[in-house]
């Protein structure tokens, strides 16, 4: 992927990984727009020179409205990154967790589908373009305190595989970005092993620039998650990660 000459929309790019990727694409020479829900963050990004669009991926009308506004301003759009997501703790012994589960699925999985559906006709009509979906190492190695987050990201992985197969021959490529724990959004406070954001973004841009671009963007630190089953480490790693269940409010004391 030539990062120097793209027209990119990053949905969910108002903070963390998305915001840093927006800056990396722009620094490489691409035209970048960002979509998200935070008016404050969008205003800050507009001040940096990015195109900005209000979008709520849990609202189909919002996604359609944003799509129309983006394509009116950027008719040459060729890259759509969809990375809106929430990470919520859930205690499955407490039926009240269901609301967190529903929110997670609607944002992480259904939100991804809404964005992809909105821009698929445009990219197919162009005959060239790229979707970048965002999953997680947790899609391949569950983190028990966040069960629906893990399930939603595993689902986005499967959906990305199917989308790639269905778009084969259209000129539209599907790339899956699989982050490990990255030191953003408070991750650095709970996980001392979280990968620094700058290091992560540098490795990601290097992988994206490979020819051909890999179907899955796997930084070094996520390989242990991605290949745990193949390597025979899956059961031990899940058991180790299950110790974190002690952080759930209902399990303390």
Secondary structure by P-SEA (a helix, b strand, c coil): ccccccbbbbccccccaaaaaaaaaaaabbbbbbbcccaaaaaaaaaaccbbbbbccccaaaaaaaaaaaaaacccccbbbbbbbbbbbbccccccaaaaaaaaaaccaaaaaaaaaacaaaaaaaccbbbbbbbcccccccccccaaaaaaaaaaaaaaaaaaaaaccccbbbbbbbbcccccccccccccccccaaaaaaaaaaaaacccccccccccccccccccccccaaaaaaaaacccccccccccc
